[in-house]
Amino acid sequence: MARPPRSAAASSLPASEPVQPDVSPATSLPDDDWGDDESGEDLGVIAAATPRPEPEQRTLEVPLSAQGQRLDAFLAACVPEYSRSHLKTLIDAGCVLVNGQPATSPSRKVLLGQVLNVLLKPTAMSQAFVPEPMDLDVVFEDEHLMVINKPAGLVVHPAAGNWSGTLMNGLLAHHAGAVDLPRAGIVHRLDKDTSGLMVVGKSLVAITALSRAIAAREVSRQYLALVQGVVPEAFTVESSIGRDPVTRVRMAVVPAGKAARTDVKRVLWGEWAPDQSGVKADDRRPARAYSGVLCTLHTGRTHQIRVHLSSRRHPLVADTLYGGLPALGMTRQALHAARLSFVHPITGKNLRFQASLPDDMAQAWALLEASAHEAAQNSASGA
């Protein structure tokens, strides 16, 4: 039975702003456009799983649907717990037999009915694909998909430095079918320190349909953010994004990057200064302006909102990677995936979800609202 949609009462969300899916035709369908905010930072080491002492022998038969695929691509689809680069290494080392004969070329095409014997040598990545019970905030769930409200601090997918304790580990424990799905059903992701809504597929049919819908710009994703300075009332950033040529853990606006578009609407602005009780008058910091904004994604590039706003000299509050300073009590980037809407890939129903700001960002937002209210009152009394 489906768990009914849950829409948290979000007083901090601009209620008058309708959620409209973006159904404009996709001019570019990049291979990696499944991630909203794929993290490139190494944000602390979580204990890695201990590899099994012995390699695993696995036998695979090529089905009709895989006829003509590259050998490394076929293996990557069959054993997603291993990276494609690691599988290429195994092929080069003679650990893959095709009909009993060593296969030494990753680009070799596989044929219907061929039998592959693969000697899988454990890696930290392969051992990360283990279920870990986790208290997931499930907003909606049926047999086809689920919508999760991800807390800040939770890594979505295992990677170097974070081989366990991820959302994927939690999904593997949540339902048995996740083990047979690519990435346990994850079709897009959020940065570790970004909170909010994510959709996860629970069947291969749903995953395929959701991935296509994201690529075709048919999934609406709206974020609330707190940024430095006073932004214009409404504007669009349409700048290509790619890897920063100098600092590789960052992304940047670069001419040769991938097309990206973010619509930004200012919800409020105000001034804030930290509590300076006991600080000498000469040493006190002046109040600075900040804005609360609603961002609508039209693409899903790595760190897209963070990069686009910092490129306009309005970095996210506390986003130190892109020049944002801690403020308003925030110690992590002030970004929350607040709204998500899409057509259910199986039932065809329009689904819309809304998630309240988490406590830290709600308190920061309230500080800014109070400042804006005080400024309005002062302006009215002085008029």
N, C-alpha and C positions, 0 to 999 in steps of 0.2 A: 504494500500500500504506500502511496506517495505521501511524503511528509509535506504538508501545505506550505506555501510560500510564507515567509516571515519578513515583515518590514519593520525594523526597529523605529521607534518614535525618535526622530532625529531633529530636535529643535534647532540644531545648528545648521541644518541643511536648508538652503533657500527654497521654501515650499513652492514658490511661484514659478520655479524653473522646471519646465516639463522635460522628461527624459525621452528623447527621440532617437531611435536607432539610426545610425549613419548607413544609408544604403547606396551611397554614391559608388559608381563603378571603380574597381581597383585598377589603377594604372600600373601598379607594380606589385607583384606577388612574390616577395623575397622568400628564400628558403627558410630563414630563421624568424619569420614574422609570427611566431607563436608565443613570444615573450613580451609582456608589457614593460617590465623593468628588470631584465636579466642582470643579476648582480655580477660585477667584475671584481669586487673587493674581496680580500681575504680578511674576514671579520671575526677572527678568533678561531682557535682550534677546538673542535669537539672530538672526543676520543674516537679514533678510527677503529673499525672492526678488525679483528684478527683474522688474517687469511687462513683458510683450511690448509693443512700441511700437504695434502695430496691433490694433484690436478684431477679434474672431472672429465670423464669420457662421455661425449654426447653424440647421438646419431640423429641425423636429420635427413628427410626425404624431400626433394624439390617438388612442390605442387605446381599445377598448371598456372596458377596466378603469379608464380615467381619465374616462369620461363623467360630466359633472356636477361635476367638481372645480373649485375656484377656480383661476383662471389662475396666480396667484402660487404656489399649492401645487403645481400641475402642473409649473411651471418649476423649483421647488426640488427636486422629485424627479428631474427629468431632468438638471439641472446642479448636483449637490450641492457643487461647488467654489465656488459663489457663495451668499452668504447670502440669505435670503428678503427681508430689508430692502433689500439692494442690487438684487435683481430687481424689487422694487416701484419703486425709483428709475428703473430702466430702462424699466419700463412707463409711468411718469409722463412720461418724457422722449421717448416715442414710438419707443423702440427695439425694440418688439415688434409684429409684424404678424400678424394672424389672417386667413387667406385674402386676404392682400394689403392689408388695411385696418388702420390703427393701432388698437391696443387701449390704452385709457387708464384702464381700471378694473381694479385687481388682483383684485377680488372677482368679476369676470365669470366665468361658468361656461363651461368648454370642452366641445365636443361631438365625438362620434365622427367621425373622418375630417377634422377641421379641420387645416390646415397652418399651423404657426407659423414665422415667420422671426424670429430673435432676434439682435440685434447685441450681443454680449457684450463689454463694456469691461473690460479686465483690472483686477484688484485684488490687493492683497497676499495676501488669502485665496485667490483663485482660483489664484495662482501657487504656493501652498503645497502643492497637490495634485500633487507630483512624487515619483517614487521615489528613495529614498536607501538604498543598501546598509547594512545594520545587522546586528550580531551579536546576533540575538534568542535568548533562552533559551527554546526551545520544549520544553515538557513533554510535549505530546501533539499529534498532527496526523493528520488523515485528509482525504479530499476534501471534507468538509462543514464542519469547524471545526478550530480549534487552541486550545490552552491555553498561555499565555505566563507566565513568571515575570518580571515587570517590575522592573527595578532602580530604586532611589531615584534621583531626579535626571532621570528621563526623562519628558517631557511626553507625554501620550497623544494629544492632538488639537491641530492648529494653532489658535492664537488670537493676539490682540494681544500682541506681545512675544515670541511663540514661533511664527514662521511656518515654521520648518524644524527638522530634527533631532528630529522627534516620532516616536512609535510608529507613527502613521498613515503617515508617510513610509517607515518601515521595512517596513510591511506591503505597501505599493505595490510595493516592490522584491522582497519575498519571493515573491509569486505574482502572475502576470499578471492573474488574474481580479479582483483587489482593486479595480482602477480602475473597474469597472462596478458596484461595490457601494456603498451608502450608508455614508459614513464609513469606507470600506475594510473594512467588516465589524465595526467596533467597536460593541458593544452595551451596554457599561458601561465606566466608567473609574475610574482611581485618581488621586489628587493626584500632582503632580510628585514630592513627597518621601515618598510612600507606596510601599512595595515590595510585591511579591507577585503572586498569581495572578489572571489575567484570561482569560475565554473570548472568542474572536473567531470570527465566522461567516465561511465561505468561499463561501457561496451565498446567494441571496436567500431561498430556502426555510428554510435554517438560521437566518439572521438573524431572520426573522419569528418562527420558533418560539422561538428563544432570548429574544427581546424579550418575547414573551408569557409565557414561563415566569418571567422576572424579575419582570414586572408582577404575575403571579399568585402570587408568593412560593414558587415551586417550585424555586428555585435557592438552595442553602445557601451562605452566605458567612461565614466565621469569621476573625477577626483577632486577632493578638497585639499587645498594646500595653504600654508602660511608662508609669505615671502617678504623679503626685505624691500622697503621703499613703498611708494604709492604708485601702483600700476595704472595704466589707462583703464577706462570703464570696460572696454571690450577690445580685443585685438586677436590676431592670428599670427602664429609663428610657423612659417613654412620654410624650414632650413634643413638641408641634408645632414645626416648624422653618421659619423664613423669613429673608429678608434683614434684617440688622441695620439698624434705622432710623437709627442714628447713623453707624456705620462701614460703608460699603457693600461693602467687600471681605470683610467677615465675615458669617457666618450667625449666627442666635441663636434661642433658644427664645422664640417669640412666639405669643400666643393665636390670631392669624389665620393662622398658618403651616400647613404641610402635616403631616398625621399622620406620626409617626415612632416606631419602637420599636427599642430595643437591649437585648439581654440581656447582662449582664456577670457573669463568674465570676472570682473571685480565684484565681490559680494559686500565687502566692507573694508575700511581702513581706519587706523588709529595710531596713537603714539604710545610708546612704552619705555620705561627705564627700570632697571633692577632696583630692589630695595637697597637704599644707601644709608640706612640708619647708622649713625656713628661714623660715617665717612666725612672727612673734612670737606667744606664747601668747595675748595679749590680742586679737590680730587674727584668730585662727583661727575658721573657720566651724564651727558644730556640725553633727554628722551629722543628716541628715534622712531621713524614711521615704519609701519608694517601693514601689509594687505592680506586679507583672506580672499582666495580666488577659487573659482570653479573651472576646472580644466577638462576639456573633452578631447579624447584621443581619436584621431582618424587613421593613425598607423600605430605600430607597437614596437618601436625601436628601443634598444637598450638604453635605460636611463632617460627616456625621451623628455618627460616633463622637466626633470632636473636640468638637463642640458639646455633645453629651449629657454627656460626662464632665466637661467644663469647667463645665457648669451645676450639677454636683454638687460643685464645688470640687476636682476631681481632674483638672486638665488634663494632657494628654500631655506627657511629658518633651520639652523643647526645642521645643514647639509655641508659638512666641512670639506667633503671631497670636491665640491663645486663652489667653494667660497662662502657658504652660508655660516653665520656665527650663531652660537647658542643664544636664545632669547625667549622671553615669554614662558620660561620654565621648561622649554623643550631641550632635550639632550640627544634626540635623534631627528632625522629629517622629517619635517612636518608635512607628510603626504599620506593621504588616506583614500583608498578606492571606495567611494561612497555609493555609487550607483552602477548597476549592471542590468542590461536588458537585452533580450534576444528571443528568437523564435525557437521553441522546443524542437529539436531535430527529428523527433519521432511523432509527437502528438500534434505539432503545428501550432500549439498555443503560444500566445505572447506572454513572456515571463519578464517581470520587472522586480528588481530587488533594491533595497536601500538599507544602508548600515550606518548607525550612529557613529560619531567620532569616538575613538577610545579615550579613556580618562585624561591622559596627558595632553592630547591635542584639544579635547573639549575644554579643559581648563585654560589653555593658551588662547583658544578662540574666544572664551568668555572674557578674558582680560582685555582683548582687543575690542570686543563689543562694548564693554564698559567704558573704555577710552573714547570710542566713537560716540556713545550716548552722552558722555560728559561734554565732549566738544560741541555737540549739537545744542545742548542746553546752554552752554556758555555763549554760543553764537546767537541763540534766540534771545537771551537776556540782554545781550549787547546791541541788538538790532534796534 
